[in-house]
Amino acid sequence: MSQSGALGLAIIDHARRVGLGLSTFVSVGNKADISGNDLLASAAHAMAERLRRSGLEAEGFLVQRMAGEGVEMIVGVVEDPQFCPVIACGAGGTAVELVNDVSVRLTPLNGSEADEMIRSLATFPLLDGDRGRPKMDVASLRGLVLRLGALADDLPQVVDVDFNPVVVGPNGADVVDARSRVEQCDPPPPEGARPRPAYPPDHA
């Protein structure tokens, strides 16, 4: 077993002994295709053995606190070359591309726009206590959308952010997985600055 895998097993074992609820994921390349909610180090060892028999070597174990029950959403931002930053919010999880329930807005975003963005989703009833289900903390999801929109507007070098899934529960929203991409860019001109002409004016 790799050193990172052994370290992961040690962390999981310690978490079990101190009573910390964890979720374990095996990383193969940049995908987390094999996952489980096992709390025991022996279960993590079994996952590593199954990978090895398939000809794959785990790069390591990602260990994190388990999110509670809730609705899986996606929140992300991308730097569009024509419209500048755009932010998206929709149904998340492993079936995000199949469900295709996403709302997109330009940044900067205000509170009313964030509310409309979330409420326009076909999956909003799941957040709003449809058919006797508990109501989820939509305010926390709204706050996450607003903060990510502000970040994208203030930091143009952050060109891509993907939070998926965001588990929205009755008492908060947990970002379970996050990816981001940063690129070098020219700083924006000072507010009110006049653009310089391409060539010096003709004084003839």
Protein Blocks (a to p, Z undefined) as FASTA:
>chain_A
ZZklmmmmmmmmmmmmnopacdddddehjbcfbgcfbfbfklmmmmmmmmmmnopacfbd
cddddddddddddddddddfklopadddddedjklmmnopacdddddddfklmmmmmmmp
mklmmmnopghiacddfklmmmmmmmmmmmmmmmmmlmbdcdddddddfbbcddfbdcdd
dddddddddehiacddfbdcdfZZ
